[in-house]
Amino acid sequence: MRGAGNMQGMMKQMQKMQKKMAEAQENLGNERMEGTAGGGMVKVIVSGHKEVLEVIIDPEAVDPEDVEILQDLIVIATNDAIAKAEEMTNSTMGQFTKGMNLPGMF
């Protein structure tokens, strides 16, 4: 019954890895990434879970005659912040899938 012992050990390792992955995922939610546009006139803060937490707009960026520029700056800053969150997620969670070919995993 030597194979059963190996299977138990492997299951324990998998449980430990699952726990570590859950902790890492939770910690990502506490991280904050900032995306900027317009030389910092628009800032967007997102969590590691890619949720927009805050939008900061410098009053100088507000031109009632040209709202489209402000809208574009918000989109750019948001995409910048989300890209940083994605990079952090890949870096953090990628440690659990190194060497594994798992499509769709981080």
DOTORSE-281363 format. One record per atom (N, C-alpha, C, O, CB): residue number from 1; residue in one letter; atom name; x, y, z. Coordinates in steps of 0.1 Angstrom, whole numbers, plus 5000, padded with zeros to 4 digits. Each point is the difference from the previous one (the first is absolute). Glycine has a CB too. Example, Ala and Ser with C-alpha at 12.3 -4.5 7.8 and 13.67 -1.06 7.14 Angstrom:
<marpas>
MARPA; 1; a; N; 5132; 4943; 5078
MARPA; 1; a; CA; 4991; 5012; 5000
MARPA; 1; a; C; 5009; 5012; 5000
MARPA; 1; a; O; 5010; 5000; 5007
MARPA; 1; a; CB; 4971; 4988; 5005
MARPA; 2; s; N; 5015; 5023; 4981
MARPA; 2; s; CA; 5009; 5011; 5000
MARPA; 2; s; C; 4992; 5011; 5008
MARPA; 2; s; O; 5005; 5011; 5001
MARPA; 2; s; CB; 5007; 4983; 4977
</marpas>
This chain:
<marpas>
MARPA; 1; m; N; 5008; 4988; 5000
MARPA; 1; m; CA; 4992; 5012; 5000
MARPA; 1; m; C; 5009; 5013; 5000
MARPA; 1; m; O; 4996; 5010; 5006
MARPA; 1; m; CB; 4986; 4977; 5006
MARPA; 2; r; N; 5029; 5011; 4982
MARPA; 2; r; CA; 5009; 5012; 5000
MARPA; 2; r; C; 4994; 5011; 4992
MARPA; 2; r; O; 5003; 5012; 5003
MARPA; 2; r; CB; 5016; 4972; 4999
MARPA; 3; g; N; 4974; 5014; 4987
MARPA; 3; g; CA; 4994; 5010; 4992
MARPA; 3; g; C; 4990; 5009; 5008
MARPA; 3; g; O; 4998; 5012; 4997
MARPA; 3; g; CB; 5005; 4973; 4983
MARPA; 4; a; N; 4990; 5009; 5029
MARPA; 4; a; CA; 4990; 5007; 5008
MARPA; 4; a; C; 5007; 5011; 5009
MARPA; 4; a; O; 4995; 5011; 5002
MARPA; 4; a; CB; 4990; 4969; 4998
MARPA; 5; g; N; 5027; 5017; 5005
MARPA; 5; g; CA; 5007; 5009; 5008
MARPA; 5; g; C; 5005; 5012; 4992
MARPA; 5; g; O; 4999; 5012; 5004
MARPA; 5; g; CB; 5008; 4970; 5011
MARPA; 6; n; N; 4997; 5015; 4973
MARPA; 6; n; CA; 5004; 5011; 4991
MARPA; 6; n; C; 4988; 5009; 4996
MARPA; 6; n; O; 5002; 5012; 4999
MARPA; 6; n; CB; 5016; 4973; 4992
MARPA; 7; m; N; 4971; 5009; 5007
MARPA; 7; m; CA; 4988; 5007; 4997
MARPA; 7; m; C; 4996; 5009; 5011
MARPA; 7; m; O; 4996; 5012; 4998
MARPA; 7; m; CB; 4996; 4970; 4987
MARPA; 8; q; N; 5009; 5013; 5028
MARPA; 8; q; CA; 4996; 5008; 5011
MARPA; 8; q; C; 5010; 5012; 5001
MARPA; 8; q; O; 4995; 5011; 5003
MARPA; 8; q; CB; 4996; 4969; 5009
MARPA; 9; g; N; 5021; 5018; 4986
MARPA; 9; g; CA; 5010; 5010; 5001
MARPA; 9; g; C; 4997; 5011; 4989
MARPA; 9; g; O; 5002; 5012; 5003
MARPA; 9; g; CB; 5015; 4972; 5007
MARPA; 10; m; N; 4980; 5011; 4979
MARPA; 10; m; CA; 4997; 5010; 4989
MARPA; 10; m; C; 4988; 5008; 5003
MARPA; 10; m; O; 4999; 5012; 4997
MARPA; 10; m; CB; 5011; 4972; 4986
MARPA; 11; m; N; 4980; 5009; 5023
MARPA; 11; m; CA; 4987; 5008; 5003
MARPA; 11; m; C; 5003; 5010; 5011
MARPA; 11; m; O; 4995; 5011; 4999
MARPA; 11; m; CB; 4992; 4969; 4995
MARPA; 12; k; N; 5022; 5017; 5015
MARPA; 12; k; CA; 5003; 5010; 5011
MARPA; 12; k; C; 5008; 5012; 4993
MARPA; 12; k; O; 4997; 5011; 5004
MARPA; 12; k; CB; 5004; 4970; 5014
MARPA; 13; q; N; 5008; 5016; 4973
MARPA; 13; q; CA; 5007; 5011; 4993
MARPA; 13; q; C; 4990; 5008; 4992
MARPA; 13; q; O; 5001; 5013; 5000
MARPA; 13; q; CB; 5019; 4973; 4998
MARPA; 14; m; N; 4970; 5008; 4996
MARPA; 14; m; CA; 4990; 5008; 4992
MARPA; 14; m; C; 4992; 5009; 5009
MARPA; 14; m; O; 4997; 5011; 4997
MARPA; 14; m; CB; 5002; 4970; 4986
MARPA; 15; q; N; 4997; 5013; 5029
MARPA; 15; q; CA; 4993; 5008; 5010
MARPA; 15; q; C; 5008; 5012; 5005
MARPA; 15; q; O; 4994; 5011; 5001
MARPA; 15; q; CB; 4993; 4969; 5005
MARPA; 16; k; N; 5026; 5018; 4996
MARPA; 16; k; CA; 5008; 5011; 5005
MARPA; 16; k; C; 5001; 5011; 4989
MARPA; 16; k; O; 5000; 5012; 5002
MARPA; 16; k; CB; 5013; 4972; 5012
MARPA; 17; m; N; 4989; 5011; 4973
MARPA; 17; m; CA; 5001; 5009; 4989
MARPA; 17; m; C; 4987; 5008; 4998
MARPA; 17; m; O; 5000; 5012; 4998
MARPA; 17; m; CB; 5017; 4973; 4991
MARPA; 18; q; N; 4972; 5008; 5013
MARPA; 18; q; CA; 4987; 5007; 4999
MARPA; 18; q; C; 4998; 5011; 5010
MARPA; 18; q; O; 4995; 5011; 4998
MARPA; 18; q; CB; 4995; 4968; 4993
MARPA; 19; k; N; 5015; 5018; 5021
MARPA; 19; k; CA; 4999; 5010; 5011
MARPA; 19; k; C; 5009; 5012; 4997
MARPA; 19; k; O; 4996; 5011; 5002
MARPA; 19; k; CB; 4999; 4970; 5015
MARPA; 20; k; N; 5017; 5016; 4979
MARPA; 20; k; CA; 5009; 5011; 4996
MARPA; 20; k; C; 4995; 5008; 4989
MARPA; 20; k; O; 5001; 5013; 5000
MARPA; 20; k; CB; 5018; 4973; 5008
MARPA; 21; m; N; 4974; 5008; 4982
MARPA; 21; m; CA; 4994; 5007; 4989
MARPA; 21; m; C; 4989; 5009; 5005
MARPA; 21; m; O; 4999; 5012; 4995
MARPA; 21; m; CB; 5007; 4970; 4989
MARPA; 22; a; N; 4986; 5013; 5025
MARPA; 22; a; CA; 4989; 5008; 5005
MARPA; 22; a; C; 5005; 5012; 5008
MARPA; 22; a; O; 4994; 5011; 4999
MARPA; 22; a; CB; 4992; 4968; 5002
MARPA; 23; e; N; 5024; 5019; 5007
MARPA; 23; e; CA; 5006; 5011; 5007
MARPA; 23; e; C; 5006; 5010; 4991
MARPA; 23; e; O; 4998; 5012; 5002
MARPA; 23; e; CB; 5007; 4973; 5017
MARPA; 24; a; N; 5002; 5011; 4970
MARPA; 24; a; CA; 5006; 5009; 4991
MARPA; 24; a; C; 4989; 5008; 4993
MARPA; 24; a; O; 5001; 5012; 4998
MARPA; 24; a; CB; 5019; 4972; 4998
MARPA; 25; q; N; 4969; 5009; 5000
MARPA; 25; q; CA; 4989; 5007; 4993
MARPA; 25; q; C; 4994; 5010; 5009
MARPA; 25; q; O; 4997; 5011; 4996
MARPA; 25; q; CB; 4998; 4969; 4991
MARPA; 26; e; N; 5003; 5017; 5026
MARPA; 26; e; CA; 4995; 5010; 5010
MARPA; 26; e; C; 5009; 5012; 5001
MARPA; 26; e; O; 4996; 5011; 5001
MARPA; 26; e; CB; 4993; 4970; 5011
MARPA; 27; n; N; 5024; 5016; 4989
MARPA; 27; n; CA; 5010; 5011; 5002
MARPA; 27; n; C; 5000; 5009; 4988
MARPA; 27; n; O; 5002; 5012; 5001
MARPA; 27; n; CB; 5012; 4973; 5013
MARPA; 28; l; N; 4983; 5009; 4974
MARPA; 28; l; CA; 4999; 5009; 4988
MARPA; 28; l; C; 4989; 5010; 5001
MARPA; 28; l; O; 5002; 5011; 4995
MARPA; 28; l; CB; 5007; 4970; 4991
MARPA; 29; g; N; 4980; 5015; 5020
MARPA; 29; g; CA; 4989; 5010; 5002
MARPA; 29; g; C; 5004; 5012; 5009
MARPA; 29; g; O; 4994; 5010; 4999
MARPA; 29; g; CB; 4991; 4971; 4999
MARPA; 30; n; N; 5025; 5017; 5010
MARPA; 30; n; CA; 5005; 5011; 5008
MARPA; 30; n; C; 5010; 5009; 4993
MARPA; 30; n; O; 5003; 5011; 5005
MARPA; 30; n; CB; 4993; 4975; 5015
MARPA; 31; e; N; 5009; 5010; 4969
MARPA; 31; e; CA; 5010; 5008; 4993
MARPA; 31; e; C; 4993; 5011; 4992
MARPA; 31; e; O; 4988; 4999; 4996
MARPA; 31; e; CB; 5027; 4981; 5002
MARPA; 32; r; N; 4992; 5031; 5000
MARPA; 32; r; CA; 4994; 5012; 4993
MARPA; 32; r; C; 5010; 5003; 4988
MARPA; 32; r; O; 5012; 5002; 5003
MARPA; 32; r; CB; 4976; 5007; 5018
MARPA; 33; m; N; 5007; 4993; 4967
MARPA; 33; m; CA; 5008; 5004; 4989
MARPA; 33; m; C; 4994; 5013; 4995
MARPA; 33; m; O; 4988; 5002; 5000
MARPA; 33; m; CB; 5018; 4974; 4994
MARPA; 34; e; N; 5003; 5033; 5001
MARPA; 34; e; CA; 4995; 5013; 4995
MARPA; 34; e; C; 5004; 5001; 4986
MARPA; 34; e; O; 5011; 4998; 4996
MARPA; 34; e; CB; 4992; 5012; 5026
MARPA; 35; g; N; 4987; 4994; 4970
MARPA; 35; g; CA; 5002; 5003; 4986
MARPA; 35; g; C; 4998; 5015; 4998
MARPA; 35; g; O; 4992; 5006; 5007
MARPA; 35; g; CB; 5000; 4971; 4986
MARPA; 36; t; N; 5016; 5028; 4998
MARPA; 36; t; CA; 4999; 5015; 4998
MARPA; 36; t; C; 4999; 5003; 4985
MARPA; 36; t; O; 5003; 4992; 4991
MARPA; 36; t; CB; 5010; 5012; 5030
MARPA; 37; a; N; 4982; 5008; 4976
MARPA; 37; a; CA; 4999; 5005; 4987
MARPA; 37; a; C; 5001; 5015; 5000
MARPA; 37; a; O; 4998; 5007; 5011
MARPA; 37; a; CB; 4988; 4974; 4982
MARPA; 38; g; N; 5018; 5025; 4996
MARPA; 38; g; CA; 5001; 5015; 5000
MARPA; 38; g; C; 5010; 5006; 5009
MARPA; 38; g; O; 4998; 5010; 5006
MARPA; 38; g; CB; 4978; 4990; 4988
MARPA; 39; g; N; 5035; 4993; 5007
MARPA; 39; g; CA; 5011; 5005; 5009
MARPA; 39; g; C; 4996; 5000; 5015
MARPA; 39; g; O; 5004; 5008; 5007
MARPA; 39; g; CB; 5004; 5006; 4974
MARPA; 40; g; N; 4983; 4977; 5022
MARPA; 40; g; CA; 4996; 4999; 5014
MARPA; 40; g; C; 4987; 5007; 5003
MARPA; 40; g; O; 4996; 5001; 5012
MARPA; 40; g; CB; 5027; 4996; 4994
MARPA; 41; m; N; 4971; 5010; 4984
MARPA; 41; m; CA; 4988; 5007; 5002
MARPA; 41; m; C; 4988; 4991; 5004
MARPA; 41; m; O; 4991; 5005; 5006
MARPA; 41; m; CB; 5018; 5013; 4978
MARPA; 42; v; N; 4992; 4970; 5011
MARPA; 42; v; CA; 4989; 4990; 5003
MARPA; 42; v; C; 5007; 4988; 5006
MARPA; 42; v; O; 5010; 4995; 4994
MARPA; 42; v; CB; 4975; 5014; 4988
MARPA; 43; k; N; 5010; 4987; 5030
MARPA; 43; k; CA; 5006; 4988; 5006
MARPA; 43; k; C; 4988; 4990; 5003
MARPA; 43; k; O; 4990; 5005; 5004
MARPA; 43; k; CB; 5030; 5008; 5006
MARPA; 44; v; N; 4983; 4975; 4988
MARPA; 44; v; CA; 4990; 4989; 5004
MARPA; 44; v; C; 5007; 4990; 5008
MARPA; 44; v; O; 5011; 4995; 4997
MARPA; 44; v; CB; 4976; 5009; 4982
MARPA; 45; i; N; 5007; 4993; 5033
MARPA; 45; i; CA; 5005; 4990; 5009
MARPA; 45; i; C; 4992; 4988; 4999
MARPA; 45; i; O; 4987; 5000; 5001
MARPA; 45; i; CB; 5022; 5018; 5015
MARPA; 46; v; N; 4997; 4970; 4982
MARPA; 46; v; CA; 4993; 4987; 4999
MARPA; 46; v; C; 5006; 4991; 5010
MARPA; 46; v; O; 5012; 5001; 5004
MARPA; 46; v; CB; 4982; 5002; 4972
MARPA; 47; s; N; 4998; 4987; 5029
MARPA; 47; s; CA; 5005; 4990; 5009
MARPA; 47; s; C; 5007; 4989; 4991
MARPA; 47; s; O; 4999; 5000; 4988
MARPA; 47; s; CB; 4983; 5005; 5029
MARPA; 48; g; N; 5025; 4986; 4990
MARPA; 48; g; CA; 5006; 4988; 4993
MARPA; 48; g; C; 4989; 4991; 4994
MARPA; 48; g; O; 5003; 4992; 4992
MARPA; 48; g; CB; 5016; 5010; 5024
MARPA; 49; h; N; 4969; 5000; 4988
MARPA; 49; h; CA; 4989; 4993; 4994
MARPA; 49; h; C; 4994; 5007; 4988
MARPA; 49; h; O; 4989; 4996; 4995
MARPA; 49; h; CB; 5006; 4994; 5027
MARPA; 50; k; N; 5011; 5021; 4974
MARPA; 50; k; CA; 4997; 5008; 4988
MARPA; 50; k; C; 4986; 5007; 5002
MARPA; 50; k; O; 4993; 5002; 4990
MARPA; 50; k; CB; 5020; 4982; 4996
MARPA; 51; e; N; 4984; 5020; 5026
MARPA; 51; e; CA; 4989; 5008; 5003
MARPA; 51; e; C; 5004; 5015; 5001
MARPA; 51; e; O; 5010; 5003; 5007
MARPA; 51; e; CB; 4979; 4977; 5005
MARPA; 52; v; N; 5004; 5029; 4981
MARPA; 52; v; CA; 5003; 5014; 5001
MARPA; 52; v; C; 4996; 5005; 5014
MARPA; 52; v; O; 4988; 4998; 5004
MARPA; 52; v; CB; 5009; 5005; 4971
MARPA; 53; l; N; 5012; 5002; 5032
MARPA; 53; l; CA; 4998; 5005; 5014
MARPA; 53; l; C; 4998; 5015; 5001
MARPA; 53; l; O; 4993; 5005; 5008
MARPA; 53; l; CB; 5020; 4975; 5000
MARPA; 54; e; N; 4994; 5027; 4983
MARPA; 54; e; CA; 5001; 5014; 5001
MARPA; 54; e; C; 5003; 5007; 4987
MARPA; 54; e; O; 5009; 4994; 4992
MARPA; 54; e; CB; 4997; 5004; 5032
MARPA; 55; v; N; 4988; 5013; 4973
MARPA; 55; v; CA; 5004; 5008; 4988
MARPA; 55; v; C; 5003; 5014; 5005
MARPA; 55; v; O; 4992; 5006; 5007
MARPA; 55; v; CB; 4993; 4980; 4977
MARPA; 56; i; N; 5027; 5019; 5013
MARPA; 56; i; CA; 5004; 5013; 5004
MARPA; 56; i; C; 5002; 5009; 4988
MARPA; 56; i; O; 5008; 4996; 4991
MARPA; 56; i; CB; 5003; 4994; 5030
MARPA; 57; i; N; 4982; 5021; 4978
MARPA; 57; i; CA; 5001; 5008; 4988
MARPA; 57; i; C; 5005; 5014; 5005
MARPA; 57; i; O; 4994; 5007; 5008
MARPA; 57; i; CB; 4988; 4980; 4980
MARPA; 58; d; N; 5029; 5018; 5006
MARPA; 58; d; CA; 5005; 5013; 5003
MARPA; 58; d; C; 4990; 5010; 4994
MARPA; 58; d; O; 4996; 4998; 4988
MARPA; 58; d; CB; 5029; 4994; 5012
MARPA; 59; p; N; 4971; 5018; 5007
MARPA; 59; p; CA; 4990; 5010; 4995
MARPA; 59; p; C; 5004; 5006; 4986
MARPA; 59; p; O; 4992; 5004; 4992
MARPA; 59; p; CB; 5002; 5001; 5032
MARPA; 60; e; N; 5019; 4996; 4974
MARPA; 60; e; CA; 5005; 5006; 4988
MARPA; 60; e; C; 4997; 4991; 4988
MARPA; 60; e; O; 5000; 5004; 4988
MARPA; 60; e; CB; 5018; 5007; 5024
MARPA; 61; a; N; 4979; 4976; 4990
MARPA; 61; a; CA; 4997; 4991; 4989
MARPA; 61; a; C; 4985; 5001; 4996
MARPA; 61; a; O; 4996; 4995; 4990
MARPA; 61; a; CB; 5021; 4989; 5019
MARPA; 62; v; N; 4975; 5024; 4999
MARPA; 62; v; CA; 4986; 5001; 4997
MARPA; 62; v; C; 4998; 5013; 4991
MARPA; 62; v; O; 5002; 5011; 5004
MARPA; 62; v; CB; 4992; 4977; 5018
MARPA; 63; d; N; 5003; 5009; 4965
MARPA; 63; d; CA; 4996; 5011; 4991
MARPA; 63; d; C; 4986; 4997; 4995
MARPA; 63; d; O; 4998; 4991; 4992
MARPA; 63; d; CB; 5027; 5012; 5001
MARPA; 64; p; N; 4965; 5004; 5011
MARPA; 64; p; CA; 4987; 4998; 4996
MARPA; 64; p; C; 4998; 5000; 4985
MARPA; 64; p; O; 4990; 4995; 4994
MARPA; 64; p; CB; 5003; 5015; 5027
MARPA; 65; e; N; 5016; 4997; 4972
MARPA; 65; e; CA; 4999; 5001; 4985
MARPA; 65; e; C; 5006; 4987; 4993
MARPA; 65; e; O; 4997; 4998; 4989
MARPA; 65; e; CB; 5005; 5027; 5014
MARPA; 66; d; N; 5005; 4967; 5005
MARPA; 66; d; CA; 5006; 4989; 4994
MARPA; 66; d; C; 5000; 4988; 5009
MARPA; 66; d; O; 5011; 4995; 5005
MARPA; 66; d; CB; 5004; 5020; 4981
MARPA; 67; v; N; 4973; 4980; 5017
MARPA; 67; v; CA; 4999; 4989; 5009
MARPA; 67; v; C; 5006; 4987; 4995
MARPA; 67; v; O; 5004; 4991; 5008
MARPA; 67; v; CB; 4975; 5020; 5000
MARPA; 68; e; N; 5022; 4987; 4979
MARPA; 68; e; CA; 5005; 4988; 4994
MARPA; 68; e; C; 5015; 4998; 5004
MARPA; 68; e; O; 5004; 4988; 5002
MARPA; 68; e; CB; 4980; 5015; 4979
MARPA; 69; i; N; 5023; 5007; 5020
MARPA; 69; i; CA; 5014; 4998; 5005
MARPA; 69; i; C; 5001; 4994; 5014
MARPA; 69; i; O; 5007; 4991; 5002
MARPA; 69; i; CB; 5000; 5029; 4983
MARPA; 70; l; N; 4985; 4986; 5024
MARPA; 70; l; CA; 4999; 4994; 5013
MARPA; 70; l; C; 4996; 4986; 5000
MARPA; 70; l; O; 5005; 4991; 5007
MARPA; 70; l; CB; 4990; 5032; 5002
MARPA; 71; q; N; 4995; 4973; 4983
MARPA; 71; q; CA; 4995; 4987; 4999
MARPA; 71; q; C; 5011; 4991; 4995
MARPA; 71; q; O; 5002; 4989; 5006
MARPA; 71; q; CB; 4975; 5019; 4990
MARPA; 72; d; N; 5031; 4996; 4994
MARPA; 72; d; CA; 5011; 4992; 4995
MARPA; 72; d; C; 5011; 4998; 5011
MARPA; 72; d; O; 5005; 4989; 5001
MARPA; 72; d; CB; 4990; 5020; 4976
MARPA; 73; l; N; 5008; 5002; 5030
MARPA; 73; l; CA; 5010; 4999; 5011
MARPA; 73; l; C; 4995; 4990; 5011
MARPA; 73; l; O; 5009; 4992; 5005
MARPA; 73; l; CB; 4998; 5031; 4990
MARPA; 74; i; N; 4981; 4976; 5008
MARPA; 74; i; CA; 4995; 4991; 5010
MARPA; 74; i; C; 5001; 4985; 4995
MARPA; 74; i; O; 5004; 4992; 5007
MARPA; 74; i; CB; 4980; 5026; 5001
MARPA; 75; v; N; 5013; 4980; 4979
MARPA; 75; v; CA; 5001; 4987; 4994
MARPA; 75; v; C; 5015; 4996; 5000
MARPA; 75; v; O; 5003; 4988; 5004
MARPA; 75; v; CB; 4977; 5016; 4982
MARPA; 76; i; N; 5029; 5005; 5010
MARPA; 76; i; CA; 5014; 4997; 5000
MARPA; 76; i; C; 5005; 4996; 5014
MARPA; 76; i; O; 5008; 4990; 5001
MARPA; 76; i; CB; 4995; 5025; 4979
MARPA; 77; a; N; 4994; 4994; 5029
MARPA; 77; a; CA; 5005; 4997; 5014
MARPA; 77; a; C; 4994; 4987; 5006
MARPA; 77; a; O; 5007; 4993; 5007
MARPA; 77; a; CB; 4995; 5032; 4996
MARPA; 78; t; N; 4986; 4972; 4994
MARPA; 78; t; CA; 4994; 4988; 5004
MARPA; 78; t; C; 5007; 4988; 4994
MARPA; 78; t; O; 5003; 4990; 5007
MARPA; 78; t; CB; 4975; 5022; 4996
MARPA; 79; n; N; 5024; 4988; 4984
MARPA; 79; n; CA; 5007; 4989; 4994
MARPA; 79; n; C; 5014; 4998; 5005
MARPA; 79; n; O; 5005; 4989; 5001
MARPA; 79; n; CB; 4981; 5015; 4979
MARPA; 80; d; N; 5020; 5007; 5023
MARPA; 80; d; CA; 5014; 5000; 5005
MARPA; 80; d; C; 5000; 4993; 5014
MARPA; 80; d; O; 5008; 4991; 5002
MARPA; 80; d; CB; 4998; 5030; 4985
MARPA; 81; a; N; 4985; 4983; 5021
MARPA; 81; a; CA; 4999; 4994; 5014
MARPA; 81; a; C; 4996; 4985; 4999
MARPA; 81; a; O; 5006; 4992; 5007
MARPA; 81; a; CB; 4987; 5030; 5002
MARPA; 82; i; N; 4998; 4974; 4982
MARPA; 82; i; CA; 4996; 4986; 4999
MARPA; 82; i; C; 5012; 4992; 4994
MARPA; 82; i; O; 5002; 4988; 5004
MARPA; 82; i; CB; 4974; 5019; 4992
MARPA; 83; a; N; 5031; 4998; 4995
MARPA; 83; a; CA; 5012; 4993; 4995
MARPA; 83; a; C; 5010; 4998; 5011
MARPA; 83; a; O; 5006; 4989; 5000
MARPA; 83; a; CB; 4991; 5021; 4977
MARPA; 84; k; N; 5005; 4999; 5032
MARPA; 84; k; CA; 5009; 4998; 5011
MARPA; 84; k; C; 4995; 4990; 5009
MARPA; 84; k; O; 5008; 4991; 5006
MARPA; 84; k; CB; 4999; 5033; 4992
MARPA; 85; a; N; 4980; 4976; 5005
MARPA; 85; a; CA; 4994; 4989; 5008
MARPA; 85; a; C; 5001; 4987; 4994
MARPA; 85; a; O; 5003; 4990; 5007
MARPA; 85; a; CB; 4981; 5027; 5002
MARPA; 86; e; N; 5014; 4982; 4978
MARPA; 86; e; CA; 5002; 4987; 4993
MARPA; 86; e; C; 5014; 4995; 5001
MARPA; 86; e; O; 5002; 4988; 5002
MARPA; 86; e; CB; 4980; 5019; 4982
MARPA; 87; e; N; 5027; 5002; 5014
MARPA; 87; e; CA; 5015; 4996; 5001
MARPA; 87; e; C; 5003; 4995; 5014
MARPA; 87; e; O; 5007; 4990; 5002
MARPA; 87; e; CB; 4999; 5027; 4981
MARPA; 88; m; N; 4988; 4990; 5027
MARPA; 88; m; CA; 5003; 4995; 5014
MARPA; 88; m; C; 4993; 4987; 5003
MARPA; 88; m; O; 5006; 4991; 5006
MARPA; 88; m; CB; 4995; 5033; 5001
MARPA; 89; t; N; 4987; 4974; 4987
MARPA; 89; t; CA; 4993; 4987; 5002
MARPA; 89; t; C; 5008; 4989; 4993
MARPA; 89; t; O; 5002; 4989; 5006
MARPA; 89; t; CB; 4976; 5023; 4995
MARPA; 90; n; N; 5027; 4990; 4987
MARPA; 90; n; CA; 5008; 4990; 4993
MARPA; 90; n; C; 5013; 4997; 5008
MARPA; 90; n; O; 5004; 4988; 5001
MARPA; 90; n; CB; 4986; 5020; 4977
MARPA; 91; s; N; 5016; 5002; 5027
MARPA; 91; s; CA; 5012; 4998; 5008
MARPA; 91; s; C; 4998; 4992; 5012
MARPA; 91; s; O; 5007; 4991; 5004
MARPA; 91; s; CB; 5002; 5030; 4987
MARPA; 92; t; N; 4980; 4983; 5017
MARPA; 92; t; CA; 4997; 4994; 5012
MARPA; 92; t; C; 4995; 4986; 4999
MARPA; 92; t; O; 5005; 4990; 5006
MARPA; 92; t; CB; 4990; 5032; 5003
MARPA; 93; m; N; 4995; 4976; 4982
MARPA; 93; m; CA; 4994; 4987; 4999
MARPA; 93; m; C; 5007; 4991; 4991
MARPA; 93; m; O; 4999; 4987; 5000
MARPA; 93; m; CB; 4979; 5024; 5004
MARPA; 94; g; N; 5031; 4994; 4987
MARPA; 94; g; CA; 5008; 4992; 4991
MARPA; 94; g; C; 5009; 4990; 5007
MARPA; 94; g; O; 5004; 4990; 4995
MARPA; 94; g; CB; 4994; 5029; 4989
MARPA; 95; q; N; 5006; 4985; 5028
MARPA; 95; q; CA; 5009; 4991; 5008
MARPA; 95; q; C; 4994; 4987; 5003
MARPA; 95; q; O; 5007; 4990; 5002
MARPA; 95; q; CB; 5003; 5030; 5008
MARPA; 96; f; N; 4976; 4979; 4990
MARPA; 96; f; CA; 4994; 4987; 5003
MARPA; 96; f; C; 4998; 4992; 4987
MARPA; 96; f; O; 4997; 4988; 5002
MARPA; 96; f; CB; 4991; 5023; 5017
MARPA; 97; t; N; 5014; 4994; 4970
MARPA; 97; t; CA; 4998; 4993; 4987
MARPA; 97; t; C; 5013; 4998; 4992
MARPA; 97; t; O; 4999; 4996; 4989
MARPA; 97; t; CB; 4977; 5012; 5011
MARPA; 98; k; N; 5035; 4996; 5006
MARPA; 98; k; CA; 5013; 4999; 4993
MARPA; 98; k; C; 5002; 4985; 4995
MARPA; 98; k; O; 4998; 4991; 5008
MARPA; 98; k; CB; 5011; 5028; 5006
MARPA; 99; g; N; 4994; 4980; 4974
MARPA; 99; g; CA; 5003; 4987; 4994
MARPA; 99; g; C; 4988; 4992; 4996
MARPA; 99; g; O; 5001; 4989; 4994
MARPA; 99; g; CB; 5019; 5011; 5020
MARPA; 100; m; N; 4968; 5005; 4990
MARPA; 100; m; CA; 4988; 4993; 4996
MARPA; 100; m; C; 4994; 5006; 4988
MARPA; 100; m; O; 5000; 5013; 4999
MARPA; 100; m; CB; 4996; 4980; 5025
MARPA; 101; n; N; 4999; 5000; 4967
MARPA; 101; n; CA; 4993; 5005; 4988
MARPA; 101; n; C; 4985; 5000; 5002
MARPA; 101; n; O; 4993; 4991; 4996
MARPA; 101; n; CB; 5026; 5001; 4989
MARPA; 102; l; N; 4976; 5018; 5022
MARPA; 102; l; CA; 4986; 5001; 5004
MARPA; 102; l; C; 4994; 5012; 4993
MARPA; 102; l; O; 5001; 5011; 5004
MARPA; 102; l; CB; 5003; 4978; 5018
MARPA; 103; p; N; 4989; 5008; 4966
MARPA; 103; p; CA; 4994; 5011; 4993
MARPA; 103; p; C; 4990; 5007; 5009
MARPA; 103; p; O; 4992; 4994; 5007
MARPA; 103; p; CB; 5012; 4994; 4971
MARPA; 104; g; N; 4996; 5025; 5021
MARPA; 104; g; CA; 4990; 5008; 5007
MARPA; 104; g; C; 5003; 5003; 5015
MARPA; 104; g; O; 4993; 5007; 5006
MARPA; 104; g; CB; 4991; 4983; 4979
MARPA; 105; m; N; 5027; 5005; 5019
MARPA; 105; m; CA; 5004; 5003; 5014
MARPA; 105; m; C; 5010; 5011; 5000
MARPA; 105; m; O; 5011; 4999; 4995
MARPA; 105; m; CB; 4986; 4977; 5011
MARPA; 106; f; N; 4999; 5035; 5000
MARPA; 106; f; CA; 5008; 5012; 5003
MARPA; 106; f; C; 5010; 5002; 4989
MARPA; 106; f; O; 5008; 5010; 5000
MARPA; 106; f; CB; 4990; 4987; 5024
</marpas>
